[in-house]
Amino acid sequence: MKSFFIGEMIRQRRMELGLKQNELCQGICEPTTMCRIESGKQTPSLNQLKVLLQRLGLPDERYYAIVSKNEMLISDLQTEIVSSNVFRDPQRGLPKIEELEKIADPDDRPIRQFILRSKVLLGKIENGQIVPYTNDEKLDMLFEAIRLTSPNFDIDAICDGLYSVDEVKVINQIALIYSQLEQREKVIDIYRQLLAYIENHFRNTGQFGSLFSLVAFNYVRELDLVGRYTEAIEIAEIGWKACVQHKQYRMLPSIIAGIAECYHFLGEDDKSKDYYLQALYLCKAINDEECLSTVLYEIKEYFGDDFSF
């Protein structure tokens, strides 16, 4: 079995990509710290290691780090907060964020970024009540979050940057807010850039399937909303393929339903019904109640009783 140390692996990959140390570690650690990590004189923290590997397009799930008790607690809190984000449960998530803020190092920018984007999803407490942030507040918080670790981030030149998985998720959140503000062409451009970045950067990692399918679905939805149905179908089919190849099925029913809706608006209702039927069965198979409700609503809206299950 061949042995190697993590710093040498990071250095070799960095050089393959033509990156300087200060480019790789920007917003994560000082260049002097990066130098010590690569030379083996310093072991990166769990957070540093994860972000560095992801920025290098390397699979972070196969590497292990010795973590402190505090790092384990932080990791556990992050897991609980992510669960609260997914289920939109601020009652559970906001107290966990408070705990995380108390124990996290104020200089740990990835953690501060995680906290900001979680607050955007969960809201804030005012006069004892949980209320959402305004869209303008959300945009300010998300741009602050991405620039914590990517100070030179440019929404119009996404592919010029270097991002971790969490940074990609922040950019996706920014696009979602612009979507709520109905800035369609801006959103479409963000998703076009983001999909290309994921394709080029995360192809050989375990995160590729989930990231690609998520952004592909959002991209398809925006193209659908502006009537670019043929283009939306093309992107959806690519997303479908990625879901199957990488065994990431959570977004697949929604992607197929997007294809169905596009075919309806193109006047090809036989195809539309076939895809809606596939989406319907998949929703039931993976127990996606939210998607199932949406699919059933669209079927009734577009076809009334002229649809056989």
LOTOR-418520 format. One record per residue (C-alpha): residue in three letters; y negated, z, x negated. Coordinates in Angstrom, 1 decimal. Example, Ala and Ser with C-alpha at 12.3 -4.5 7.8 and 13.67 -1.06 7.14 Angstrom:
 type  north     up   east
  ALA    4.5    7.8  -12.3
  SER    1.1    7.1  -13.7
END
This chain:
 type  north     up   east
  MET    0.0    0.0    0.0
  LYS   -3.4   -1.0   -1.4
  SER   -6.0    1.7   -1.7
  PHE   -9.7    1.2   -1.7
  PHE  -12.8    3.3   -1.0
  ILE  -15.1    2.7    2.0
  GLY  -18.2    2.2   -0.2
  GLU  -16.6   -0.7   -2.1
  MET  -15.5   -2.4    1.1
  ILE  -19.0   -2.1    2.6
  ARG  -20.5   -3.5   -0.6
  GLN  -18.2   -6.5   -0.7
  ARG  -18.8   -7.3    3.0
  ARG  -22.6   -6.9    2.5
  MET  -22.5   -9.3   -0.4
  GLU  -20.4  -11.8    1.5
  LEU  -23.1  -11.9    4.2
  GLY  -25.9  -12.2    1.7
  LEU  -27.5   -8.9    2.7
  LYS  -29.6   -6.6    0.6
  GLN  -28.9   -2.8    0.8
  ASN  -32.2   -2.1    2.5
  GLU  -31.5   -4.8    5.1
  LEU  -28.1   -3.3    6.0
  CYS  -29.3    0.3    6.1
  GLN  -32.6   -0.2    7.8
  GLY  -33.2    2.5   10.4
  ILE  -29.9    4.3    9.5
  CYS  -30.4    5.8    6.0
  GLU  -32.5    5.4    2.9
  PRO  -31.6    2.6    0.4
  THR  -30.9    5.3   -2.2
  THR  -28.4    6.8    0.2
  MET  -26.9    3.4    0.8
  CYS  -26.5    2.9   -3.0
  ARG  -24.7    6.3   -3.3
  ILE  -22.4    5.4   -0.4
  GLU  -21.5    2.0   -2.0
  SER  -20.9    3.6   -5.4
  GLY  -18.6    6.3   -3.9
  LYS  -21.0    9.1   -4.8
  GLN  -21.7   10.0   -1.2
  THR  -19.5    9.9    2.0
  PRO  -21.3    8.5    5.0
  SER  -21.5   10.6    8.2
  LEU  -19.4    9.5   11.1
  ASN  -22.5    7.9   12.8
  GLN  -23.6    6.2    9.6
  LEU  -20.2    4.8    9.0
  LYS  -19.8    3.5   12.6
  VAL  -23.2    1.7   12.6
  LEU  -22.8    0.2    9.1
  LEU  -19.4   -1.2    9.9
  GLN  -20.6   -2.7   13.2
  ARG  -23.7   -4.2   11.6
  LEU  -21.3   -5.8    9.1
  GLY  -19.2   -7.2   11.9
  LEU  -16.2   -5.1   10.8
  PRO  -13.8   -3.4   13.2
  ASP  -14.8    0.3   13.1
  GLU  -11.7    1.5   15.0
  ARG   -9.3    1.2   12.0
  TYR  -11.3    3.5    9.7
  TYR  -11.3    7.2    9.7
  ALA  -13.8    9.8    8.5
  ILE  -13.5   13.5    7.9
  VAL  -16.0   15.0   10.4
  SER  -17.7   18.3   10.7
  LYS  -17.3   20.6   13.7
  ASN  -20.9   19.7   14.7
  GLU  -20.1   15.9   14.5
  MET  -17.0   16.5   16.7
  LEU  -19.2   18.3   19.2
  ILE  -21.7   15.5   19.2
  SER  -19.0   12.9   19.6
  ASP  -17.6   14.8   22.6
  LEU  -21.0   15.1   24.2
  GLN  -21.6   11.4   23.7
  THR  -18.3   10.6   25.4
  GLU  -19.3   12.8   28.4
  ILE  -22.8   11.2   28.6
  VAL  -21.3    7.7   28.5
  SER  -19.0    8.6   31.4
  SER  -22.0    9.9   33.3
  ASN  -23.9    6.7   32.6
  VAL  -21.0    4.6   33.9
  PHE  -20.7    6.5   37.1
  ARG  -24.5    7.0   37.4
  ASP  -24.1   10.8   37.6
  PRO  -27.4   12.4   36.4
  GLN  -26.3   15.8   37.7
  ARG  -23.6   15.8   35.0
  GLY  -25.3   13.7   32.4
  LEU  -28.8   15.1   32.0
  PRO  -27.6   18.7   31.0
  LYS  -25.3   17.1   28.4
  ILE  -28.3   15.2   27.0
  GLU  -30.2   18.5   26.7
  GLU  -27.2   20.0   24.8
  LEU  -27.1   16.9   22.5
  GLU  -30.8   17.1   21.8
  LYS  -30.5   20.7   20.7
  ILE  -27.7   20.2   18.2
  ALA  -28.5   16.7   16.9
  ASP  -30.4   16.1   13.6
  PRO  -33.9   15.0   14.6
  ASP  -33.7   12.5   11.8
  ASP  -30.5   10.9   13.2
  ARG  -32.0    7.7   14.6
  PRO  -28.8    6.3   16.2
  ILE  -28.4    9.6   18.2
  ARG  -32.1    9.5   19.2
  GLN  -31.5    5.9   20.3
  PHE  -28.4    6.9   22.3
  ILE  -30.4    9.6   24.0
  LEU  -33.3    7.3   25.0
  ARG  -31.1    4.6   26.5
  SER  -29.0    7.3   28.4
  LYS  -32.2    8.7   29.9
  VAL  -33.2    5.3   31.0
  LEU  -30.0    5.1   33.0
  LEU  -29.9    8.7   34.3
  GLY  -33.6    9.4   35.0
  LYS  -35.6   12.6   34.6
  ILE  -36.2   15.9   36.3
  GLU  -39.6   16.4   38.0
  ASN  -40.3   19.4   40.2
  GLY  -36.6   20.2   40.2
  GLN  -35.7   16.8   41.5
  ILE  -34.0   13.9   39.6
  VAL  -36.1   10.8   39.8
  PRO  -35.8    7.4   38.1
  TYR  -38.3    6.2   35.4
  THR  -40.5    3.3   36.4
  ASN  -39.6   -0.2   35.0
  ASP  -42.6    0.0   32.7
  GLU  -41.5    3.4   31.4
  LYS  -37.9    2.1   30.9
  LEU  -39.2   -0.9   28.9
  ASP  -41.3    1.4   26.7
  MET  -38.3    3.7   26.1
  LEU  -35.9    0.9   25.4
  PHE  -38.2   -0.9   22.9
  GLU  -38.8    2.5   21.2
  ALA  -35.0    3.0   21.1
  ILE  -34.2   -0.4   19.5
  ARG  -37.1   -0.1   17.0
  LEU  -35.8    3.3   15.9
  THR  -33.0    1.5   14.0
  SER  -34.4   -2.1   13.9
  PRO  -38.1   -1.6   13.2
  ASN  -38.8   -5.3   13.0
  PHE  -37.0   -6.2   16.3
  ASP  -38.3   -9.3   17.9
  ILE  -37.2  -10.1   21.5
  ASP  -37.9  -13.8   20.8
  ALA  -35.8  -13.9   17.6
  ILE  -32.7  -11.8   18.3
  CYS  -30.4  -13.7   16.1
  ASP  -32.6  -12.9   13.1
  GLY  -31.6   -9.2   13.3
  LEU  -28.6   -7.2   12.4
  TYR  -27.2   -4.9   15.2
  SER  -24.6   -2.4   16.0
  VAL  -22.7   -2.2   19.3
  ASP  -25.2    0.3   20.7
  GLU  -28.1   -1.8   19.6
  VAL  -26.7   -4.8   21.5
  LYS  -26.4   -2.5   24.6
  VAL  -30.0   -1.5   24.3
  ILE  -31.0   -5.2   24.2
  ASN  -28.9   -5.9   27.2
  GLN  -30.6   -3.0   29.0
  ILE  -34.0   -4.5   28.2
  ALA  -32.9   -7.8   29.7
  LEU  -31.8   -6.0   32.9
  ILE  -35.2   -4.4   33.3
  TYR  -36.9   -7.8   32.9
  SER  -34.5   -9.1   35.5
  GLN  -35.7   -6.4   37.9
  LEU  -39.2   -7.5   37.2
  GLU  -38.0  -11.1   38.1
  GLN  -39.0  -12.6   34.8
  ARG  -36.0  -14.9   35.0
  GLU  -36.7  -17.4   32.2
  LYS  -37.3  -14.5   29.8
  VAL  -34.1  -12.9   30.8
  ILE  -32.1  -16.1   30.4
  ASP  -33.5  -16.6   26.9
  ILE  -32.5  -13.1   25.9
  TYR  -29.0  -13.5   27.2
  ARG  -28.7  -16.9   25.5
  GLN  -29.6  -15.4   22.2
  LEU  -27.5  -12.3   22.7
  LEU  -24.4  -14.2   23.6
  ALA  -24.8  -16.4   20.5
  TYR  -25.2  -13.2   18.3
  ILE  -22.1  -11.6   19.8
  GLU  -20.1  -14.8   19.3
  ASN  -21.2  -15.1   15.6
  HIS  -21.1  -11.4   14.6
  PHE  -18.5   -9.5   16.6
  ARG  -15.8  -12.2   16.9
  ASN  -13.3  -10.3   14.7
  THR  -13.9   -6.8   16.1
  GLY  -12.3   -4.9   18.9
  GLN  -15.7   -4.7   20.7
  PHE  -16.0   -8.5   21.1
  GLY  -14.2   -8.9   24.5
  SER  -16.1   -6.1   26.3
  LEU  -19.5   -7.1   24.9
  PHE  -19.1  -10.8   25.4
  SER  -17.9  -10.5   29.0
  LEU  -20.7   -8.1   29.9
  VAL  -23.4  -10.3   28.6
  ALA  -21.7  -13.5   29.9
  PHE  -21.7  -12.0   33.4
  ASN  -25.3  -11.0   33.3
  TYR  -26.2  -14.4   31.9
  VAL  -24.3  -16.2   34.7
  ARG  -26.0  -14.1   37.3
  GLU  -29.5  -15.0   36.1
  LEU  -28.6  -18.7   35.9
  ASP  -27.3  -18.5   39.4
  LEU  -30.6  -16.9   40.6
  VAL  -32.6  -19.8   39.3
  GLY  -30.3  -22.5   40.7
  ARG  -28.8  -23.6   37.4
  TYR  -25.3  -23.6   38.9
  THR  -23.4  -26.0   36.7
  GLU  -24.6  -24.2   33.5
  ALA  -23.7  -20.9   35.1
  ILE  -20.2  -22.1   35.7
  GLU  -19.8  -23.2   32.1
  ILE  -20.9  -19.8   30.8
  ALA  -18.7  -18.0   33.3
  GLU  -15.6  -20.0   32.2
  ILE  -16.3  -19.1   28.6
  GLY  -16.6  -15.4   29.6
  TRP  -13.4  -15.7   31.6
  LYS  -11.5  -17.0   28.6
  ALA  -12.9  -14.1   26.5
  CYS  -11.7  -11.6   29.0
  VAL   -8.2  -12.9   29.0
  GLN   -7.9  -13.5   25.3
  HIS   -9.1  -10.0   24.5
  LYS   -7.5   -8.2   27.4
  GLN  -10.8   -6.9   28.8
  TYR  -10.6   -7.3   32.5
  ARG  -13.3   -5.0   33.9
  MET  -15.9   -7.8   34.2
  LEU  -13.5  -10.6   35.1
  PRO  -13.6  -10.3   39.0
  SER  -17.4  -10.4   38.9
  ILE  -17.4  -13.4   36.6
  ILE  -15.0  -15.3   38.9
  ALA  -17.1  -14.3   41.9
  GLY  -20.1  -15.8   40.1
  ILE  -18.2  -19.1   39.8
  ALA  -17.3  -18.9   43.5
  GLU  -21.0  -18.4   44.5
  CYS  -22.2  -21.3   42.3
  TYR  -19.6  -23.7   43.8
  HIS  -20.8  -22.7   47.3
  PHE  -24.4  -23.6   46.4
  LEU  -23.2  -26.8   44.9
  GLY  -21.6  -27.7   48.2
  GLU  -18.0  -27.4   47.0
  ASP  -16.8  -24.8   49.5
  ASP  -13.1  -25.5   49.0
  LYS  -13.4  -24.5   45.3
  SER  -15.7  -21.6   46.2
  LYS  -13.1  -20.2   48.6
  ASP  -10.4  -20.5   46.0
  TYR  -12.4  -18.6   43.4
  TYR  -13.5  -15.9   45.9
  LEU   -9.8  -15.4   46.7
  GLN   -9.0  -14.9   43.0
  ALA  -11.9  -12.5   42.6
  LEU  -10.8  -10.6   45.7
  TYR   -7.2  -10.0   44.5
  LEU   -8.4   -9.0   41.0
  CYS  -10.9   -6.5   42.5
  LYS   -8.0   -4.9   44.3
  ALA   -5.7   -5.1   41.3
  ILE   -8.1   -3.2   39.0
  ASN   -9.4   -1.0   41.9
  ASP  -13.0   -2.1   41.5
  GLU  -14.5   -1.0   44.8
  GLU  -18.1   -2.0   44.0
  CYS  -17.1   -5.6   43.1
  LEU  -14.8   -5.7   46.1
  SER  -17.6   -4.8   48.4
  THR  -19.8   -7.5   46.9
  VAL  -17.1  -10.2   47.2
  LEU  -16.4   -9.3   50.8
  TYR  -20.1   -9.4   51.7
  GLU  -20.6  -12.8   50.1
  ILE  -17.5  -14.2   51.8
  LYS  -18.8  -13.1   55.2
  GLU  -22.3  -14.3   54.4
  TYR  -21.3  -17.8   53.3
  PHE  -18.2  -18.5   55.4
  GLY  -18.3  -16.1   58.4
  ASP  -14.9  -16.2   60.0
  ASP  -14.0  -19.5   58.3
  PHE  -12.0  -17.8   55.6
  SER   -8.4  -17.0   55.5
  PHE   -7.0  -14.2   53.3
END
